Amino acid sequence: MSNLYKEITINGLWKQNSGVVQLLGLCPTLAVTTSAVNGLSLGFATALVMSAANGSVSPVRQFVPNEIRVPVFILVIAALVTVIDLSINAYAHELHKVLGIFIPLIVVNCIVLARVESFAAKNPTLPSMLDGFMMGSGLMLVLGLLGAIRELLGKGTVLSGLDLVFGPAAHAFMWTSVDYHGFLLAVLPPGAFLGLGSLIALRNWIELRKTASHQSAVTSTQSATSH
C-alpha cells in the first residue's frame, strides 16, 4: 500500500504533473499567475476541491449509473467549488476579488473532472483523495513557481499580496528588489506563455538528463559484466 501512495505522490508532483506534462487547466495557469500569491492560492483551492471531489465520488462510484456519471460528478465538483468560493469570499475577501471568476471556473477545469473520472471512479477512497490532492498540489507548484518568476521579472517583487491572505502583518514577508522598475512583458499574457514554456523545457531537460544517466549506468554495468 505504501508503494501505491508513493507512486500517486510522484505521479501528481512530477511524472503526470497537470501543469507541465498533461497541460491541463491552462486558462488559470496563464491568467492568474501574475504573482506567486495568486498562483499558490488558486492552486491550493484546486487541490482541496480535487481531493474532496475524489473522496466524495469514490465511495458512491458503484451506485452511479454510467448514463448519468459525468453530470453527477460535475454536480459534486460544483457543490465543493461553491463551498470553497464562499469560504474565500468570507475569510479573504480581497483575495477573492483578485482571483475573481477563476475560482468558480474550477468546476470546468479539465484536470478536476479527469481525475474523478480516471482515478476516483475506479479506486478506493483514501488513494483517491491522495491522488486528487497530489495532482492539485502539482498544479499549485507550477502556478506558484510561474507566478513567482513573472512577478519577480515584471514587478521586482516576490510574495506581494500575501497580506490579502494573512492580513496586514504578512506584508513584512514581501521581498522587493532595489532600483528595478520591472519588465512589463513578464506580467502580460505573452510572459505567461514564455514562462510556462520555459518550465516545460526545464522539466523535459531534467528528464532527458536522468534518462541519459540511467542508460550510461546500464551500459557501464553491461560492459563490466561482459568482461
HUJOGI-V326527 format. One line per field, one symbol per residue. phi: phi as a letter, one per 20 degrees, with the letter a starting at -180 (. if undefined). Layout:
phi = ???
//
This chain:
phi = .fffffffffffecfdgfeddeldmfgfgeeeefbffffffffffffffffffffefgfdffdefffdgfgfffffffffffffffffffdbfffgffflfffgfggdfgfffffffedffccfffgfffgffffffffffffffffffffffecmccmfnfffedngffffefdcfelcendggfeeggffffffffffffffffffffffffffffffffffffe
//
